[in-house]
Every structure is written in structure tokens, then in C-alpha cells.
Amino acid sequence: MSADRQVSVLKEQFIPDTIFLFVAKGTIQTYDGNKRSLFKRGDAVIAQKNRLAKYELSVNRDTFEPIVFCFEEDFLREFKLKHNIQTKGIRIRDSFIILQKNKLINSFITSIKPYHKGIMELEKEFETVKYEELLLILLKVNPDLTDVLFDFRKPGKIDLEAFMNKHYAFNVSNERFATLTGRSLSAFKRDFKTIFNDTPSHWLVIKRLEEAHYLINHLGRKPKDFYLDLGFESLSHFSVAYKNKFGYPPSRQSDLR
């Protein structure tokens, strides 16, 4: 990110429930460990639950204005039973699914304006009706969303090494990593030790610092431009960890190249 483009990286990096996002104004960038996406005004997106994601907002451009519907599992279970929804066993890999432009979605967004009180808040009397209406529209627009919306299974056990090498920059707890890789916390730590011969906490710091060293030494990047992207909570935290690892502060790196 350049110095003339201020960016705010949100810390909410775990998606616990399926989310519908409509960008009413501005832009938002997302990264899920595999893919970067840019969503702009008029885009409608489904964010899949039980995924990790980073969000970047350009704060010196148009004010970002989202309309968000968060579908909790209990509500979805009731809807599935009420409408006799049958899943199809279709898996969509992308964490963020952009929906094709559609008049039904645009008309729905217009229809909620009189009842819309905030990003995720409708007037209570209309909340259930509008949530159900949106679900019916989404299923009509894209029937393959059935398995995205109504998959209530917990994450299964997956390749721990591949997952951690893709998601090491996400600043989430070991408990969250354990859940997302289909393990109990104790099994996660045990498998991690077997694979990496290290503890998760120590390995994550070293992995992030090695990536930082590459970004500074080989790409000429400045720490202030990427420390959040690598999962460090503050620039001072990053600088101390970097000096402890390499014996000098990151500000001296340019002199050593």
C-alpha cells in the first residue's frame, strides 16, 4: 500500500456466520489466505462462515457504506425446515462469492431503506420478513448457494501444514486455528509439534518475521506498510520482535542490503 493511500485493516478476521454484504458506497478489499478480491459500489457478496478473512478499506476515498445481513445457524435451520430445502452436496471453495448483478437483489436493497437503521439492523417488526425474503431471492438467483447457506457441518480435519502455511499471517488464537483445521486444541498442538517441531505461537512469530525480512530486504517495503498484514498488532511490537530475531531493528535493514 502506498503512503498516499491510507488503509484501515479491520481485526475481525474470523467469519462465524454466513454473511450477505451489499456495497452501497465505497470499496472494500478482502483476502482469505488464497485470493484477494475488490468489491465496489453495487456489488453483492456472500461471505462463507468458518473462514478467515482480512478486510481493507480506503479511508481517504468515498466513505464505505455496507448493508449487511448476518444469517445465524438457528435461523437458517428453521428456514430450511419451513421451506423443505434440500442440499445438493456442492462445495464452493471461495470464501467470498460475488453474485451476478440482478434486479431482484437491487429491488430488495431499495425495499429495506424505510426499515434500515444501520449496517446490520432493521426495525424489529420487519427483521424476520426481510431476512426470509432475502434468502428466497438468493436461492432463486443462485440455486447453488443452497449448500453454502445450509451446510451446518463443523470444519473437517484438513492438512494442517498446508493450512498454516497459507494462513500464518492471520492474527487469531490457537483455539480458532484448531477449530478451522478440524481438531481439538490438544490435537492441534500435538499435530503441530509433529509437523513443525515447534509450538504454534513460536512458529507463527518466526514465520511472520522471515516474511517481513524478505519484504524489507528484497522488495524494499517499509514495515509501516505491511506489519498489520503479517498479523502484528502494532508497529512497536513488530520492531521489538524483529530486533530480537535478527539482532538489529528493521529501520537498519536498508543500510545492510
Secondary structure as UniProt FT lines:
FT   TURN            3..4
FT   STRAND          7..9
FT   STRAND          14..15
FT   STRAND          18..25
FT   STRAND          27..31
FT   STRAND          36..40
FT   TURN            41..42
FT   STRAND          44..47
FT   STRAND          51..52
FT   STRAND          54..58
FT   TURN            59..60
FT   STRAND          65..71
FT   HELIX           73..82
FT   TURN            83..84
FT   STRAND          96..99
FT   HELIX           103..112
FT   HELIX           113..115
FT   STRAND          116..118
FT   TURN            119..120
FT   STRAND          121..122
FT   HELIX           124..141
FT   HELIX           143..145
FT   HELIX           146..149
FT   HELIX           160..167
FT   TURN            168..169
FT   HELIX           174..180
FT   TURN            181..182
FT   HELIX           185..196
FT   HELIX           200..219
FT   HELIX           223..226
FT   TURN            227..231
FT   HELIX           235..246
FT   HELIX           250..252
FT   HELIX           253..256
//
